[in-house]
Amino acid sequence: MAKWTMGEVIASQINYSSISGNAILTNVTADTINHNASSGELSVIDGKIQSVLASTISGPINITGSLISLLDADTTSGTVTLESRVLTERINANTISADVIIKVPKADTIAVEYDTISGNLDSNVPITSGQGNPAISVSTTSGNLRISDYNE
């Protein structure tokens, strides 16, 4: 399995595609990160990114401590995790059997749209049904959605 590590980079766009390689990006500033992997992991740690567009089959997608405006994640069985110090403008996640874990600062209310067949929604922050334009939109077959306070 290949491993691609990047740190302290400023770029307009970062593209990564792999069958089974991991991408670990630390302190990266970029307009867009495009990640496409079969079983490879994407980890973005302490980055400043406008858009993260990630697609995996079984690899996890982990965004930790980063400031991002848009997360668009598609995976079959890789867990999607976002831990952000500020509320991300838009989070879209589509999974089959993977969980989506979101840790954001408490806000007055976060608009959430969650579509599932057998998953569960658990939140310790105030949420409301996100009709129209939700901040968080998650669709799973059997994955759970957990939303919690970043500081807990």
Secondary structure, 3 states (H helix, E strand, C coil): CCEEEEECCEEEEEEEEECCCEEEEECCEEEEEEEEECCCCEEEECCEEEEEEEEECCCCEEEECCEEEEEEEEECCCCEEEECCCCCCEEEEEECCCCEEEEECCCCCEEEEEECCCCCEEECCCEEECCCCCCEEEECCCCCEEEEECCC
